[in-house]
Amino acid sequence: MIKWLLVLLAVAAVGFGLTAWVWSSDLLKLELAELEQTYATADSKFMEVDGVRMHYMDQGSGPAVVLLHASFMHLRTWDSLAESLAVNHRVIRMDVLNAGLTGPEPNDNYSFDRNLELVHELTRQLGIDKFAIVSTSSGGIVGFNYASQYPDRVTRLVLVNSAGLPRTRQTNPNRARGTAIGRWFSSHHQTREMLRATLDRNFIEPHEPPDWLVDMNYDFRRRKGVREAGALQMRNYRAVDPDIVLARVRAPTLVMWGMDNQTVVHLEADVFENWLTQAPTIKKKYPGVGHYLYLEIPEAFNADIASFLAGEWDDQLRVTQRVPVAVEQNTSE
């Protein structure tokens, strides 16, 4: 009995080691050229932007709108919104660094500041002087920093479940989660089922991640170099000082949040509104929705974005007035 138990343990150890070797090797990874052949569409365009071959789409005509996607996502997640807005707008969306079909950063500068530079240069090369920004999650970091740094170029700003505020130890995106073995396997390879489960936690029932999103994200995460570049990006993450950065935003701003968001809680919408002290703002929260508003409730989301961009909600905009608290001085000797 003990002999057979030892044999089973040995077989299990070999199987575990083989699985670990396969997951850490290049056997399951895909070349960028292969992904481009599979996922580039008739609307796909490519441009060399400051040494980076960027994948973007430029659709419709009218006032320009730039769409900035979330981490671990890509420009195709904006398909529904882009189709809706392109009726009356020129819609620009791009794969940011380490996403979709955009090529590698030649100097390994995977940071939000670098993405901001690329957005600026891409729009400049496209001849766009002024544009609205719709940004979500980590894309929101690029969005509000751009609006802060270039207030004369941004006509309107939309922050959807935006990241970028200072973090506690419990909400720090670089915090260790799960067991050491689980973190190792997750960092080296996620199965399609593991990826679906991760996405599903951010969709609130009855909403669920569509199959096309799971399949596309699974393939993009298997791209060679993505894991290493992602680790660099996370190490480069720094929260902003909202008192400085957000206070420089001037564009009318819509803050949108899912009330049941499991990634960034809806109270952060109030914090953004509080620190946007120079920007007329309006805040809207959606019950029964999670982190991916644009995928969970696309019809309502698209309609609200269009209304805001058209100025239909301007009578509801307000500017936060933050009055310094008087400090009572002790005059006793």
N, C-alpha and C positions, 0 to 999 in steps of 0.2 A: 504493500500500500504506500509506504513512504517512498519507495523507488519510483512508482508511477507519479506520485505527487511532485517529486523532484523533476521528473521528465516534463510534466505539464508546466512547471514553473520555468524550466529552461526554454521550452517552446514559446511561452508567453514573453519571456525576456528577449528572445530573438525577434519575435514579432514586433514587440515594442521598439526595439532598436532599429529594425528595418523600416518601420513606419516613420520613426524620427529622422532616419537618414533620407528617406524619400521626401519628407516635408521640408527638410533643410537644404535639399539639393535643388538643381534647376529643372528637374524632370517634370514638374507640374507648372512651370512658369512659361509665360508667353512673350514673344518678341513684340515690340511696338509695331513693327511693320505688319505682323500678322493681325494684330488688333485693328490696325488702320484698314486693312483689307476687309475685315469683317464688319466694322462699325462706322466707317466713314459713309456719309450719305451724300445725296446730290447737293445739299445745302452746306456741306463741309468746305471750309476754306482753311488754308494754312499760310502763315506769314512768319518770316524771320523777324523777331522782335528782340533787339538787344542780345543777340546770341541764342535765343530760345525759339525753337520752331513751335509756334502756337497754333492750336486748333481752335477755330472760332466759326460762328455763323452770323451772317448779316442779312436780315430779312425785313421786308416792309419798307415803308417810307413815311416821313413825318418827323415830329420831334423825337430825338434819340433817347433810348432807354438801354442801360447796360445791366445785365443780369449776372449776379455773382453767386455761384453755387456753394454748397456746404462741403466740409471735409468728407472724404471717402465717397463723394458723389462726382458729378460731371455735368456738362452742359445739357445733356439729353433729359435731365430731370426737369428742365424748364420747357419741355415741348409744348405742353398745354398752354402755359402762360404766353409763350412766344407766339404761338399761333393766334391767340386771342388779341394780343397787343399789336401784332403786325398789321392789323387792319387799318390802324390809325397812327402807327409809330414805326420808326426805324429801330429794330430790336437787335442789339449786339450781345452775344453771349459767348463766353470762351471757357475752355478747360484751363483752370489755373495750374500752377506747377504741381507735378506728381499726380495729375488727374486726367482721366480720359485719354485723348490722343495727343496732348501737348508733350513735346519732347523734353528731355532732361535739361536741367540747369547746368551749364558747363563748369561753373565754379562751385557747385554743390551749395549754393546759397538758397536753401529752401526755408524761406521766412515769409511772414505776412508783409513785411516791408518790401520784399522783392516782388511779391504779387502786386502790390500797389504800384510799383514802378512799371511793371509790365502792362497793367491796365492803362496807366497814363500814356505810355508809349504806343500801345496798340490803338487807342482812340485818337491819338495825335496823328499817327500814320493813316488812319481812316478819314482824317479831315474833320473830326467831330470836336467842336470847341465847347459845346455845352450839352449836358445830358442828365437825365434822371438815373438814379441807381436803385435797383431792387436787389437786396442782398439778404442772405439767410445763414444762420449758424456761424461757422468760421468765416464765411463770405461777408458776414456783417462786420467783422473786424476790419477787413479791407474797405468795406463800404463807408463806414463812419470815419475811419482815418482819412480816406480820400476826401470826403466832404469837409473834414476839418482842415486838411492841408491845402485843398484847392476849392475854397468856398465859392469862387467866382465861376467855376466850371460846372458845379452841380446845381441843377434846377430844382430837383426834389429827391428825397431820400426815403426809402422804405427799409425798415429793419424787421426781419421775420425771425423770431426766436433767436436773436443775435447772441453770439458769444462775445467775449472781450472784456467783461467786467472783472474786477479783482476777485480772486478765488479764495475760498477757505481750504483747509487741508482736505476736507471731505469732498469738495467739488473741483479740486485741482485736476485738470485733464491728464497730468503726468503722474497721478497717484497710482500706486500698485493696486491691482484688483485681481481677486481670485488667488489660486495657489500658484506656486512657482512653476510647477509642471504645466498647469493650464495656461499661464502667461507665455511660456516658451512655445507651446504648440500654437497658440493663437497668434503670436507674433510671427511665426514662420509660415503658417498656412491655415486658412479657414476653409473648411468644407462648405459646400453650397448650403447645407442644412444649418451649420453654425452661423453663416452669414444671414440666412433668413431669420433665424432666431434673434440675432442682434437687431436687425431692422424691425422685426415684429414688436420688440419692446418699445419702439418709438412710434408705432402706429397704435391708435386706440380703437378698440372694437366699436363698431363692426368693420372698421377700416383695416386693411392688411396690405403688406407690400406686394405689388403686382409681380407676376412671374418675370416679365421682361426686365424689371429693375433688379431682381435677384440675380438673374442670369448675366446681365451686363456688368453689375458690380462685381460679381464673382470673377469674371474674366479680367476686368480691369485691375483687380487686386492681385491677380496672378502675373501681372506684367513684371518683367525683370527690372530690378532696381527700386520698385515701389516701396518695399519694406524698409530698405536702408534710408531712402529719401524721406519716408514718413517719420522715421525715428529722428532724423535731423530737424524736421519741421517742428516736431513736438518739443525738442530740446530748445529750439529757438523761440518758443512761445513765451510772450511776456504780456501780462495784462496792462491795460493803459491806465493812466491817471485820469479818471473821468472829469475831474475838476478842470483839467487843462484841455484835453482833447475834445470831449463832447461840447464843452462850452464854446469852442470855435466854430461849430457847425452853424450855418446860417440858413440852409435850405429847409423849406417846409418838410416835416418828417412824419411819416406814419409808422407807428410801432405796433406790430401784429404778433400775437402770441397764442399758442394753444394752452388752454387752461389745464390740460392733463399731461403737459409736457414732462417727460421723465428725465430729460437731459439737462435742460435749464428751466427752472421753475418760473411760473408766470409772474411772480413778484418782481422778477428782474425787469419786466416791462415798465413797472413803476419807477425803478431806479434809473433806467434810461431817460424816461420822461423828466425825472427830477433834475438830471444833470444837463439836459439840452436847454440851457438857460438863454440861448440866443436864437433858437430855432422854433418857429411856430410848430406845435406838435399836436397830433391826435393819436390816441391809443385805442386799440380794439383787441379784445380777447374773445377766444372762440371755445365754448364748452364742448367737451367730448372729442377734442382734437389734441394730437400730440405734437411731435417735433417737425412733422413734414406736412404743414398746412396745404401746400401747393400740390401734393400728391393725395392727401386724404380727402380734401373738399375742394377740388380744382374749380368747379363752377362758381362757387361763392367767393373763393379766393381771387379768381381772375376778375370777377365783376367788381370787387372792392378795390383792387389795384387800379383798374381802369377808371373808377369813379374818383379816386384820389388824384391820379395823374391829370385828369380832366379838370380838376379844381372844384368838383362838385361838393366837397366837404370843407372847403376853405372857411365857411362861416363857423365851423366847429374847432378850428385851430386855436391853440392857446400857447402863450409863452410862459414858462415856469418862472415865477418870481421867488427867488430865494433870499429871504431877509436875514442878515446876520443876527445871531442871537446876542443880545447885550449881556456882557459879563459884569456881574455886580462886584464892585471892588470893595475890599475890606479897608475902611479908613481908620479903623481903631489902631491905636499905637500899642 
